[in-house]
Amino acid sequence: MTETAGNESAPKSHPQGFFEPAPGACQILLVRHGQSAPFVEGQPFELVDGQGNPPLSPKGEWQANQVGERLADEPIDAIYATSLQRTSQTAAPLAKRLGLDITIEPDLREVHLGEGEGGLFRQMASEGHPAALAMRQKQEWSEIPGAESNKQLAERCVRALTGIAERHPDQLVAVFCHGGVVSALLGHAIGRQDFTFGGCRNGSISHLVIGETGWIIRTFNDGGHVGPLTADPEPPT
């Protein structure tokens, strides 16, 4: 008697899989700090190692709490922040939820803005200062007198993040840093030193994987937890 097709084994199914990092790779969540306090003319921010050190604004504190809620269920093994207080303040709600300490990595601090430090660059930008205009047109930080160059920023940030990755193989790490730093690091991942990744929103998350095969960008500027893609809403009262 001939065997019917109904008795044959079903073909093996091959579903589309989810990304898996290579063995030994470190997954890094780059989190931009929440909104910092406004600069008031004639009242420059205090400096830490020559750089402006404003605290979070009330809106920034709300954004920090939103980040903490967004990442609370992720299997994070370590939390890093920079030597500027707005990053550790943004990391604090998540660190409290997870029971983790915050490790400070000074070399991931924001780009040094030279004559624009202490908050003065915000005024320069709003008033159309020639240095601010040249910086944006040429996409080069060193157009601001005394500022770091794109290359200098990238070199110290890449060195610092590489060190973090080497200390945390096969782990997930949250790194709270700055917009210019996120831009420099993701630019390095694709071999650029311009502002391709500039302008990420406060409280946004970018996912980077660093391993023996190189740097892989998984996401950039994920900020749904702090509002719609095209708006910057005020926190609920």
TORSETI-76246 format. One record per residue (C-alpha): x, y, z. Coordinates in steps of 0.5 Angstrom, whole numbers, plus 2048, in hexadecimal, padded with zeros to 3 digits. Each point is the difference from the previous one (the first is absolute). Example, Ala and Ser with C-alpha at 12.3 -4.5 7.8 and 13.67 -1.06 7.14 Angstrom:
8197F7810;8028077FE;
END
This chain:
800800800;8038077FE;801805806;7FC8067FF;803807800;7FC801807;8047FB803;8078047FE;804804805;7FE808800;8058047FD;805803806;7FE808801;805805800;7FE806804;8038077FF;805801806;801805805;807804800;8057FC804;807804802;8067FC7FF;8037FC806;804805804;7FD8067FD;7FD806805;7F98037FF;800807801;7FA805801;8038077FF;7FB804804;8008087FF;7FF804806;7F9803802;7FF8087FE;805804804;7FF807804;7FF8067FB;806804800;7FF807802;8048067FD;805803805;7FF7F9804;8057FB7FD;8007F9803;8057FD805;8057FD7FC;8037F9802;8077FF7FC;7FE8067FC;7F97FE7FE;7FA802801;7FC7FC806;7F9802800;7FB7FB804;7FA7FD7FD;7FA8057FF;7F97FD802;7FE7FE7F9;8077FC800;7FE7FD807;7FA7FD7FD;8037FE7FA;8057FC805;7FA7FD803;7FE7FE7F9;8067FD7FE;8007FC807;7F97FD7FE;8027FE7F9;8077FC802;7FD7FD807;7FF7FA7FD;8067FF7FB;8067FB803;805806801;8067FE804;804807801;7FE8077FF;8058067FF;800807800;8048067FE;804805805;7FA8057FE;7FA800805;7FB8007FB;8027F97FE;8007FC807;7F9804802;7FD7FD7F9;8037F9802;7FE800807;7F87FE800;8037FA7FC;8057FE805;7FB801805;7FC7FB7FD;8057FB7FE;804800807;8068027FC;806805801;8028067FB;8077FF7FD;8038077FE;8048007F9;802807800;8037FF7F8;7F88007FE;7FF807802;7FD8047FB;8048047FB;804806803;7FE8067FD;805805801;7FE807800;7F97FD800;8017FD807;7FB801806;7FA8007FC;8028067FB;8007FC7FA;7F8800801;8008077FF;8058007FB;7FC7FC7FC;7F9803801;8038077FE;8047FD7FA;807801802;8057FF7FA;8037FA803;7FA7FD802;7FD8017F9;8077FD7FD;8007FA805;7F97FE7FD;8028017F9;8077FD800;7FD7FA805;807801804;800802807;806803800;7FD8067FC;7FF803807;806803803;8047FC805;7FB7FA7FF;8027F87FF;8007FE7F9;7FB7FA7FD;8067FC800;803801807;7F97FF803;7FF7FA7FC;8077FD802;7FF801808;7F87FD7FF;8027FA7FC;8067FF805;7FB800806;7FA7FC7FD;8057FB7FD;8037FF807;7F97FF803;7FE7FB7FB;8077FC802;7FE800807;7F97FD7FE;8007FB7FB;7F97FC7FF;7FD805804;7FB8067FF;802807803;7FC807800;8058067FF;7FD807802;8048057FC;7FF8067FB;7FD8027F9;8078017FD;8037FA803;7FA7FC7FD;8018037FA;8087FF800;7FF7F8802;7FB7FE7FB;8048047FB;8067FC801;7FC7FA7FF;7FE8027F9;8078037FF;7FE808800;802806804;7FA8057FE;7FA801803;7FC7FA7FD;7FD7FE807;7FF807803;7FA802803;7FE7FA804;7FA802805;801801807;7FF7F9804;8017FC7F9;8037F9800;8057FE7FA;8027F8800;8077FE7FE;8037FA800;8087FF801;8037FA7FE;8067FD7FD;7FD8017F9;7FF807801;7FA805802;7F97FF7FE;7FB805801;7F97FD802;7FC806801;801808801;7FC805803;7FB7FC803;7FB805804;7F97FD800;800800808;801808800;7FB8017FB;7FE8007F8;8058007FB;7FF8077FE;7FE803806;804802807;7FA800804;800803807;7FF7FB806;7FA7FF803;7FE804806;
END
